[in-house]
Amino acid sequence: MEQPISMKQGEGKFIHSSKLLLYISIGSMTMLFAGLTSGYIVRQAQENWLVFDLPSAFHVSTVLILISSLTMHWALTSIKKNNLEKTRLALMITLGLGLGFCFTQFLGWSQMVSQNIYFNGNPSGSFLYAITVVHLGHMVAAIIAIINVNLKCLKGKYSQNNYLGISLVSIFWHFLDIMWIYLFVFLLFVR
């Protein structure tokens, strides 16, 4: 097991440098989405703001990402118990749910197009596309990471004493879940 470069955190505890970088990245992503939603609010107060219902596919996306957080948690708790079979199953289910989330995002955009809501049309549509595309881009990064973790798990690279990769993906996955819930509720009620 490699020795991590660490920063002291509390008494006798260390935070792995990869986790530290992940937390810094999460802070940056939080600021990005805060800026997008702030811009949405400011622009909404101006003229030509079209009010429309969120596509039903985004509701399905929300359910999928919530379930995927549960399966990701299952994967992490399983590896901590050294149950590789359940870890692999939970990671595969999480990957499938993540891909389902991505698919339903595309369905949501298709529903918007069928309502004549385009990226370059009304500012409200533009913001909705921009916010969801940026979130989806982060989801694609998380899916690539979970594929990598899945492959390593299939090769037996993780154990109850060595599961940093699963832990990092889990943190990122839960962050994206929380961020989507925030964005979904925001877009649902700030009309």
Secondary structure as GFF3:
##gff-version 3
##sequence-region A 1 191
A	DSSP	beta_strand	6	8	.	.	.	ID=ss1
A	DSSP	beta_strand	14	16	.	.	.	ID=ss2
A	DSSP	alpha_helix	17	44	.	.	.	ID=ss3
A	DSSP	alpha_helix	56	80	.	.	.	ID=ss4
A	DSSP	alpha_helix	84	114	.	.	.	ID=ss5
A	DSSP	alpha_helix	123	154	.	.	.	ID=ss6
A	DSSP	alpha_helix	164	189	.	.	.	ID=ss7
###
